[in-house]
């Protein structure tokens, strides 16, 4: 089973899980503090899942591009009314991005070791 297929199977429960667990709220608060979003920013939410971070950033920045390996996750995000700029293994970050600030939300979710 691929990583994409694993996340496709979790779509039904994932959004409820991240929006109801206090720990995810603390992570989101930390992301917003560390990233210091500005109204002129163009953001990319890699591994957007069901849009927990995307929907929090959207009212604070010019635009958010949600990218996820799971088609089911991006479909769920779109069903909640969040427009997607691209999904899956789409194009590179827009060329008009002058700087990149990266906040790593959870490398363990992909089975990657923390560094």
Backbone bond lengths (Angstrom), bond angles and torsions (degrees), N, CA, C in turn:
res aa  C-N    CA-C-N  psi(-1)  N-CA   C-N-CA  omega(-1)  CA-C   N-CA-C  phi
1 X - - - 1.454 - - 1.534 108.47 -
2 X 1.319 116.23 134.04 1.463 120.42 -179.04 1.525 110.69 -80.13
3 X 1.329 116.32 165.42 1.461 121.24 176.49 1.528 109.36 -60.70
4 X 1.311 116.43 -41.98 1.458 121.34 178.37 1.532 111.17 -57.69
5 X 1.308 116.73 -45.71 1.465 120.66 179.84 1.530 111.76 -65.11
6 X 1.340 116.74 -36.92 1.469 119.98 177.78 1.523 110.84 -61.89
7 X 1.351 116.74 -44.86 1.462 120.07 179.73 1.521 111.35 -71.04
8 X 1.330 117.64 -33.30 1.467 120.26 175.88 1.531 110.38 -57.66
9 X 1.316 117.03 -39.04 1.463 121.47 -179.16 1.533 112.56 -70.20
10 X 1.332 117.05 -24.02 1.461 121.03 -176.41 1.524 113.51 -91.11
11 X 1.326 117.36 -5.82 1.467 120.35 -171.93 1.521 112.99 -55.65
12 X 1.307 117.98 -38.57 1.460 120.84 -177.23 1.511 114.18 -63.30
13 X 1.298 117.72 -32.65 1.463 120.96 -176.27 1.520 113.45 -104.34
14 X 1.326 118.28 -19.36 1.465 120.66 -170.18 1.525 113.10 -63.69
15 X 1.330 118.16 -48.14 1.463 119.80 -176.81 1.527 110.93 -61.30
16 X 1.329 117.45 -43.67 1.462 120.39 177.40 1.521 110.87 -61.34
17 X 1.317 116.15 -38.84 1.462 120.89 -179.60 1.529 111.15 -63.23
18 X 1.331 117.33 -50.95 1.470 119.10 -175.71 1.526 112.50 -72.19
19 X 1.316 118.03 -28.18 1.463 119.01 -179.80 1.523 113.24 -84.72
20 X 1.330 118.12 -13.20 1.464 119.75 -179.08 1.527 113.70 -106.08
21 X 1.313 117.91 -17.23 1.470 120.52 -178.49 1.534 109.99 -87.70
22 X 1.320 115.99 124.58 1.465 120.98 -178.13 1.525 112.22 -58.72
23 X 1.316 117.15 -33.12 1.465 120.32 -178.32 1.532 111.13 -61.70
24 X 1.332 117.38 -36.88 1.467 119.55 179.06 1.527 110.79 -68.78
25 X 1.319 117.59 -33.30 1.461 120.75 175.36 1.513 111.38 -62.53
26 X 1.324 116.31 -39.74 1.470 120.73 177.56 1.525 110.84 -66.41
27 X 1.327 116.81 -40.02 1.466 120.71 177.42 1.521 109.74 -62.78
28 X 1.322 117.04 -45.11 1.463 120.86 179.41 1.527 110.99 -61.04
29 X 1.323 116.99 -44.50 1.469 120.17 177.61 1.522 110.59 -58.23
30 X 1.338 116.41 -42.34 1.461 120.81 178.91 1.521 112.42 -64.09
31 X 1.319 116.19 -40.53 1.464 120.83 178.26 1.526 110.20 -60.82
32 X 1.324 116.36 -45.39 1.463 120.18 -178.70 1.523 111.86 -66.38
33 X 1.332 117.45 -37.06 1.467 120.66 177.84 1.529 110.00 -67.91
34 X 1.329 116.93 -47.11 1.470 120.58 -177.40 1.528 113.18 -68.12
35 X 1.314 116.97 -37.21 1.464 119.48 -175.73 1.525 113.20 -82.03
36 X 1.325 117.52 -19.41 1.460 122.63 179.23 1.535 112.07 45.63
37 X 1.337 117.97 60.69 1.466 120.32 -176.31 1.530 112.30 -61.85
38 X 1.334 114.59 140.27 1.462 121.69 178.87 1.529 108.90 -120.19
39 X 1.340 117.53 153.85 1.469 120.53 -178.03 1.530 114.22 -58.03
40 X 1.314 118.51 -22.96 1.468 121.34 -179.55 1.534 113.01 -90.92
41 X 1.330 118.17 -3.98 1.462 121.88 -175.95 1.528 112.88 -72.30
42 X 1.329 114.64 143.84 1.459 123.09 168.30 1.520 104.82 -110.20
43 X 1.325 117.14 117.59 1.465 121.37 -174.65 1.520 111.44 -110.08
44 X 1.322 114.70 153.06 1.450 122.13 174.81 1.525 106.99 -122.96
45 X 1.302 116.81 121.43 1.463 122.00 177.04 1.520 107.22 -100.18
46 X 1.331 115.87 96.51 1.472 121.62 179.43 1.518 108.75 -81.50
47 X 1.306 116.11 129.46 1.465 119.62 -174.95 1.523 109.04 74.09
48 X 1.330 116.04 43.99 1.464 122.40 -172.78 1.524 113.48 -63.11
49 X 1.319 116.84 -23.40 1.462 119.32 -179.62 1.512 111.20 55.68
50 X 1.318 116.43 -129.72 1.462 120.78 -178.33 1.524 112.59 -88.46
51 X 1.326 117.74 5.59 1.452 121.46 172.65 1.508 116.90 96.87
52 X 1.303 117.96 19.91 1.466 122.11 -178.46 1.526 111.51 -56.21
53 X 1.327 117.08 -47.77 1.465 121.38 179.05 1.524 110.53 -80.96
54 X 1.329 117.02 -40.27 1.467 121.63 -179.19 1.520 111.49 -54.19
55 X 1.321 116.90 -48.96 1.461 120.44 -176.37 1.528 112.53 -70.65
56 X 1.327 117.55 -26.03 1.462 120.51 176.15 1.528 110.89 -75.53
57 X 1.324 117.12 -37.16 1.465 121.16 -179.92 1.529 113.15 -75.52
58 X 1.320 117.05 -34.68 1.467 121.74 -171.18 1.530 114.73 -49.04
59 X 1.327 120.19 -47.23 1.471 118.07 -178.55 1.532 113.96 -74.65
60 X 1.330 117.24 -7.67 1.464 121.16 -175.52 1.523 113.86 -100.56
61 X 1.336 117.47 -13.33 1.461 121.72 -172.46 1.527 111.26 -131.89
62 X 1.339 115.45 171.76 1.466 120.02 179.44 1.523 111.27 -65.53
63 X 1.343 117.32 -44.88 1.462 121.08 177.04 1.514 110.60 -161.47
64 X 1.327 114.49 158.01 1.463 122.10 176.83 1.523 107.51 -128.47
65 X 1.313 116.06 130.51 1.462 121.89 175.86 1.524 107.06 -102.59
66 X 1.320 117.55 115.45 1.461 122.38 -178.90 1.525 109.61 -93.17
67 X 1.327 116.30 125.49 1.460 122.47 -178.40 1.520 108.06 -128.57
68 X 1.327 116.59 131.93 1.458 119.78 176.98 1.513 109.81 -149.98
69 X 1.319 115.89 150.35 1.460 122.13 179.96 1.530 111.57 -74.50
70 X 1.316 116.94 -20.35 1.460 122.06 -175.43 1.532 111.52 -97.57
71 X 1.314 117.95 113.78 1.464 120.21 175.78 1.533 112.51 -58.60
72 X 1.318 117.37 -35.33 1.466 120.29 -179.85 1.529 111.08 -66.14
73 X 1.326 117.56 -37.27 1.466 120.67 177.89 1.521 110.39 -65.78
74 X 1.318 117.72 -45.19 1.467 119.39 -178.52 1.534 111.06 -69.64
75 X 1.318 117.70 -32.32 1.466 120.34 174.86 1.528 110.03 -63.97
76 X 1.323 117.23 -42.60 1.465 121.09 178.82 1.523 110.51 -63.15
77 X 1.314 116.46 -39.43 1.459 121.17 178.04 1.531 110.12 -63.56
78 X 1.306 116.80 -45.63 1.465 121.29 179.28 1.533 111.19 -63.97
79 X 1.326 117.14 -36.22 1.465 121.28 179.09 1.522 111.79 -64.34
80 X 1.328 117.08 -26.43 1.463 120.93 176.88 1.530 111.40 -83.90
81 X 1.331 116.98 6.61 1.458 120.90 174.87 1.506 115.79 89.29
82 X 1.319 117.59 12.17 1.453 120.37 178.87 1.526 108.36 -94.03
83 X 1.348 117.98 115.69 1.463 119.16 179.50 1.525 111.18 -70.23
84 X 1.307 115.86 141.33 1.456 121.30 -179.65 1.523 109.16 -106.58
85 X 1.310 116.41 136.35 1.455 119.47 176.86 1.517 110.11 -80.71
86 X 1.317 117.03 -38.87 1.441 122.31 172.85 1.516 108.10 -162.66
87 X 1.314 116.60 163.23 1.459 120.81 -179.45 1.516 109.37 -135.01
88 X 1.309 115.25 171.17 1.461 120.53 176.90 1.506 112.86 60.71
89 X 1.307 115.88 -134.83 1.464 120.91 -177.02 1.522 109.65 -95.59
90 X 1.305 116.53 46.35 1.459 123.16 -175.18 1.514 113.68 -63.30
91 X 1.331 116.74 -166.83 1.455 121.73 -176.11 1.510 112.87 -65.22
92 X 1.298 115.32 170.03 1.456 121.55 179.53 1.522 110.32 -66.34
93 X 1.314 115.85 170.61 1.453 121.87 175.81 1.531 108.22 -55.56
94 X 1.324 118.62 139.48 1.461 120.54 -178.50 1.527 112.59 -49.30
95 X 1.323 116.39 138.26 1.458 120.94 -174.45 1.519 113.07 -68.02
96 X 1.331 118.20 -16.08 1.456 119.60 179.82 1.528 112.89 -83.27
97 X 1.333 117.58 4.04 1.462 120.72 176.30 1.525 108.45 -75.85
98 X 1.304 116.24 121.06 1.454 120.41 -177.33 1.515 112.54 -90.52
99 X 1.308 116.33 -23.96 1.456 119.28 179.02 1.516 108.34 -146.19
100 X 1.308 114.92 160.04 1.454 119.97 179.95 1.518 108.08 -130.75
101 X 1.314 115.64 127.36 1.459 121.27 171.98 1.507 106.29 -114.30
102 X 1.294 117.89 126.30 1.460 121.29 -176.63 1.516 109.26 -111.73
103 X 1.317 115.14 129.18 1.455 121.77 172.97 1.522 105.33 -121.74
104 X 1.331 116.58 117.82 1.456 120.61 -177.22 1.520 109.16 -87.46
105 X 1.324 115.15 117.09 1.459 121.08 -176.38 1.521 112.45 -81.52
106 X 1.331 117.82 -42.45 1.455 117.36 -175.10 1.506 113.87 -172.45
107 X 1.323 118.00 78.90 1.461 119.04 179.56 1.519 112.87 -62.15
108 X 1.321 117.62 -23.75 1.468 119.58 -179.10 1.523 111.29 -66.48
109 X 1.334 117.48 -20.72 1.465 118.94 -179.28 1.523 111.95 -68.27
110 X 1.315 117.81 -19.03 1.459 121.30 176.40 1.521 111.87 -102.91
111 X 1.313 116.66 6.88 1.447 120.59 -179.25 1.518 112.83 76.13
112 X 1.334 116.85 20.18 1.450 120.93 -178.37 1.534 109.03 -92.42
113 X 1.320 117.09 143.44 1.474 118.37 178.23 1.522 110.36 -70.99
114 X 1.301 116.34 147.12 1.475 120.49 175.02 1.515 108.93 -73.21
115 X 1.334 115.39 140.44 1.477 119.75 179.16 1.490 109.91 -124.10
